[in-house]
């Protein structure tokens, strides 16, 4: 998710933010960037075998209990978050 923020959400002069929180049996990962017009969409289609990108959110969807894209609180941009169940 951080790599996606760097590659697709970068705005010159602005950083992205990572936040980790934990609850009972879960960990939540949030990555916020400042691009509002580029919202990620999960596609069921895998990229061609030799493609160097396009698998990030497929991996997130496969590992996460749930995930979503939401407007960023208190600043322009968006936040992609995922919750993972702890063993």
MARBA-3410 file (N, C-alpha, C, O; in Angstrom, 1 decimal):
87
0.8,-1.2,0.0,0.0,0.0,0.0,0.9,1.2,0.0,0.5,2.2,-0.7 ~ 2.0,1.2,0.7,2.9,2.4,0.7,3.5,2.5,-0.6,3.7,3.6,-1.1 ~ 3.9,1.4,-1.3,4.5,1.5,-2.6,3.5,2.1,-3.6,3.8,2.9,-4.5 ~ 2.2,1.8,-3.5,1.2,2.4,-4.3,1.1,3.8,-4.1,0.9,4.6,-5.0 ~ 1.1,4.3,-2.8,1.1,5.7,-2.5,2.2,6.5,-3.1,2.0,7.6,-3.7
3.4,5.9,-3.1,4.6,6.5,-3.7,4.4,6.6,-5.2,4.7,7.6,-5.8 ~ 4.0,5.5,-5.8,3.9,5.4,-7.3,2.7,6.1,-7.9,2.9,6.8,-8.9 ~ 1.6,6.0,-7.3,0.4,6.5,-7.9,-0.2,7.7,-7.2,-1.1,8.4,-7.7 ~ 0.2,8.0,-5.9,-0.5,9.1,-5.2,0.4,10.2,-4.9,0.1,11.1,-4.1 ~ 1.6,10.2,-5.4,2.6,11.3,-5.1,2.3,12.6,-5.7,1.9,12.7,-6.9
2.3,13.6,-4.9,2.2,15.0,-5.3,3.5,15.7,-4.9,3.9,15.6,-3.7 ~ 4.2,16.4,-5.8,5.5,17.0,-5.5,5.3,17.9,-4.3,4.4,18.7,-4.2 ~ 6.3,17.8,-3.3,6.3,18.6,-2.1,5.4,18.1,-1.0,5.3,18.7,0.1 ~ 4.7,17.0,-1.2,3.8,16.4,-0.2,4.2,15.0,0.1,4.6,14.2,-0.8 ~ 4.1,14.6,1.3,4.4,13.2,1.7,3.1,12.3,1.8,2.0,12.8,1.7
3.3,11.1,2.0,2.2,10.2,2.3,2.4,9.8,3.8,3.5,9.9,4.4 ~ 1.4,9.2,4.4,1.4,8.8,5.8,1.0,7.4,6.0,0.1,6.9,5.3 ~ 1.7,6.7,6.9,1.3,5.3,7.2,0.9,5.3,8.7,1.6,5.9,9.5 ~ -0.2,4.6,9.0,-0.6,4.5,10.4,-1.0,3.1,10.7,-1.6,2.4,9.9 ~ -0.5,2.6,11.8,-0.8,1.2,12.2,-1.5,1.3,13.6,-1.0,1.9,14.5
-2.6,0.6,13.7,-3.3,0.5,14.9,-3.7,-1.0,15.2,-3.8,-1.8,14.2 ~ -3.8,-1.4,16.4,-4.2,-2.7,16.7,-5.4,-2.8,17.6,-5.6,-1.9,18.5 ~ -6.3,-3.8,17.4,-7.4,-4.0,18.3,-7.3,-5.4,18.8,-6.3,-6.1,18.7 ~ -8.4,-5.9,19.3,-8.5,-7.3,19.8,-8.5,-8.2,18.6,-9.5,-8.4,17.9 ~ -7.3,-8.8,18.3,-7.2,-9.8,17.3,-7.1,-9.3,15.9,-7.1,-10.0,14.9
-6.9,-7.9,15.7,-6.7,-7.4,14.4,-5.6,-6.3,14.4,-5.3,-5.7,15.4 ~ -5.1,-6.0,13.2,-4.2,-4.9,13.0,-4.8,-4.2,11.8,-5.2,-4.8,10.8 ~ -4.7,-2.8,11.9,-5.2,-2.0,10.8,-4.1,-1.2,10.2,-3.3,-0.6,11.0 ~ -3.9,-1.2,8.9,-2.9,-0.5,8.2,-3.6,0.6,7.4,-4.5,0.3,6.6 ~ -3.2,1.8,7.6,-3.8,2.9,6.8,-2.6,3.7,6.1,-1.6,4.0,6.7
-2.8,3.9,4.8,-1.9,4.7,4.0,-2.6,5.8,3.3,-3.6,5.6,2.6 ~ -2.2,7.0,3.6,-2.9,8.2,3.1,-1.9,8.9,2.1,-0.7,9.1,2.4 ~ -2.5,9.4,1.0,-1.7,10.3,0.1,-2.6,11.5,-0.2,-3.7,11.6,0.2 ~ -2.0,12.4,-1.0,-2.7,13.7,-1.3,-3.4,13.7,-2.7,-3.8,14.8,-3.0 ~ -3.4,12.7,-3.4,-4.1,12.7,-4.7,-5.6,12.3,-4.5,-5.9,11.2,-4.1
-6.5,13.2,-4.9,-7.9,12.9,-4.8,-8.5,12.3,-6.0,-9.5,11.6,-6.0 ~ -7.8,12.6,-7.2,-8.4,12.2,-8.4,-8.0,10.7,-8.9,-8.6,10.2,-9.8 ~ -7.1,10.1,-8.2,-6.7,8.8,-8.5,-7.1,7.8,-7.4,-6.3,7.6,-6.5 ~ -8.2,7.3,-7.5,-8.8,6.3,-6.5,-8.6,4.9,-7.0,-9.0,4.6,-8.1 ~ -7.9,4.1,-6.2,-7.7,2.7,-6.7,-8.9,1.9,-6.8,-9.9,2.0,-6.0
-9.0,1.0,-7.8,-10.1,0.1,-8.0,-9.6,-1.3,-8.1,-8.6,-1.5,-8.8 ~ -10.2,-2.2,-7.3,-9.7,-3.6,-7.4,-10.4,-4.2,-8.6,-11.6,-4.2,-8.8 ~ -9.5,-4.8,-9.4,-10.0,-5.6,-10.6,-9.8,-7.1,-10.3,-8.8,-7.4,-9.7 ~ -10.7,-7.9,-10.8,-10.5,-9.3,-10.6,-9.5,-9.9,-11.6,-9.0,-11.0,-11.5 ~ -9.2,-9.1,-12.7,-8.3,-9.6,-13.7,-6.9,-9.3,-13.3,-6.5,-8.2,-12.9
-6.1,-10.4,-13.3,-4.7,-10.2,-13.0,-4.0,-9.6,-14.2,-4.4,-9.9,-15.4 ~ -2.9,-8.8,-14.0,-2.2,-8.3,-15.1,-1.4,-9.4,-15.8,-1.3,-10.5,-15.2 ~ -0.9,-9.2,-17.0,-0.2,-10.2,-17.7,1.0,-10.7,-16.8,1.5,-9.9,-16.0 ~ 1.4,-11.9,-17.0,2.5,-12.5,-16.2,3.8,-11.8,-16.2,4.5,-11.8,-15.2 ~ 4.1,-11.0,-17.2,5.3,-10.3,-17.2,5.2,-8.8,-16.8,6.2,-8.0,-16.8
4.0,-8.4,-16.4,3.7,-7.0,-16.0,4.5,-6.7,-14.6,4.5,-7.6,-13.8 ~ 5.0,-5.5,-14.5,5.8,-5.2,-13.3,4.9,-4.5,-12.3,5.4,-4.1,-11.2 ~ 3.6,-4.3,-12.5,2.7,-3.7,-11.6,1.3,-4.2,-11.7,1.0,-4.9,-12.7 ~ 0.4,-3.8,-10.8,-0.9,-4.2,-10.9,-1.4,-5.3,-10.0,-2.6,-5.7,-10.1 ~ -0.6,-5.7,-9.1,-0.9,-6.8,-8.2,-1.1,-6.4,-6.7,-1.5,-7.2,-5.9
-0.7,-5.1,-6.4,-0.7,-4.7,-5.0,-2.0,-4.9,-4.3,-2.1,-5.5,-3.2 ~ -3.1,-4.4,-4.9,-4.4,-4.5,-4.2,-5.0,-5.9,-4.3,-5.8,-6.3,-3.4 ~ -4.5,-6.7,-5.3,-4.9,-8.1,-5.3,-4.3,-8.8,-4.0,-5.0,-9.7,-3.4 ~ -3.1,-8.5,-3.7,-2.4,-9.0,-2.5,-3.1,-8.5,-1.3,-3.4,-9.3,-0.4 ~ -3.4,-7.2,-1.2,-4.1,-6.7,0.0,-5.5,-7.4,0.1,-5.8,-7.8,1.2
-6.2,-7.5,-0.9,-7.6,-8.2,-0.9,-7.4,-9.6,-0.4,-8.3,-10.1,0.3 ~ -6.4,-10.3,-0.8,-6.2,-11.7,-0.4,-5.8,-11.9,1.0,-6.1,-12.9,1.6 ~ -5.1,-10.9,1.6,-4.6,-11.0,3.0,-5.6,-10.4,4.0,-5.6,-10.8,5.1 ~ -6.3,-9.4,3.6,-7.1,-8.6,4.5,-8.4,-9.2,4.8,-9.0,-9.9,3.9 ~ -8.9,-9.0,6.0,-10.3,-9.4,6.4,-11.2,-8.4,5.6,-12.3,-8.9,5.1
-10.9,-7.2,5.6,-11.6,-6.2,4.8,-10.7,-5.0,4.5,-9.7,-4.8,5.2 ~ -11.0,-4.3,3.5,-10.2,-3.1,3.1,-11.1,-2.1,2.3,-12.2,-2.5,1.8 ~ -10.7,-0.9,2.3,-11.5,0.2,1.6,-10.7,1.4,1.3,-9.6,1.5,1.8 ~ -11.2,2.2,0.4,-10.6,3.5,0.1,-11.6,4.6,0.6,-12.8,4.5,0.4 ~ -11.1,5.6,1.4,-12.0,6.6,1.9,-11.3,8.0,1.8,-10.1,8.0,1.6
-12.1,9.0,1.8,-11.5,10.4,1.7,-10.6,10.6,2.9,-10.9,10.0,4.0 ~ -9.5,11.3,2.8,-8.6,11.5,3.9,-9.2,12.5,4.8,-9.7,13.6,4.4 ~ -9.0,12.3,6.1,-9.5,13.2,7.2,-8.6,14.4,7.3,-7.4,14.2,7.5 ~ -9.1,15.6,7.3,-8.4,16.8,7.6,-7.4,17.3,6.6,-6.6,18.2,6.9 ~ -7.4,16.7,5.4,-6.4,17.1,4.4,-6.9,16.5,3.0,-7.8,15.6,3.0
-6.4,17.1,1.9,-6.8,16.6,0.6,-6.2,15.2,0.4,-5.2,14.9,0.9 ~ -7.0,14.4,-0.3,-6.4,13.1,-0.7,-7.3,12.0,-0.3,-8.5,12.1,-0.1 ~ -6.7,10.8,-0.1,-7.5,9.6,0.2,-6.7,8.7,1.1,-5.5,8.9,1.3 ~ -7.4,7.8,1.8,-6.7,6.8,2.6,-7.2,5.4,2.2,-8.4,5.2,2.1 ~ -6.2,4.6,2.0,-6.5,3.1,1.7,-6.2,2.4,3.0,-5.1,2.6,3.6
-7.2,1.7,3.5,-6.9,1.0,4.8,-7.3,-0.5,4.6,-8.1,-0.9,3.8 ~ -6.6,-1.3,5.4,-6.9,-2.8,5.4,-6.8,-3.3,6.8,-5.9,-2.9,7.6 ~ -7.7,-4.2,7.2,-7.6,-4.8,8.5,-7.3,-6.3,8.3,-7.8,-7.0,7.4 ~ -6.3,-6.8,9.1,-5.9,-8.1,9.0,-6.1,-8.8,10.4,-5.8,-8.2,11.4 ~ -6.6,-10.0,10.4,-6.8,-10.8,11.6,-5.5,-11.3,12.1,-4.7,-11.9,11.3
-5.2,-11.2,13.4,-4.0,-11.7,14.0,-4.2,-13.2,14.4,-5.3,-13.5,14.8 ~ -3.2,-14.0,14.3,-3.4,-15.4,14.7,-3.5,-15.5,16.2,-3.7,-16.7,16.7
END
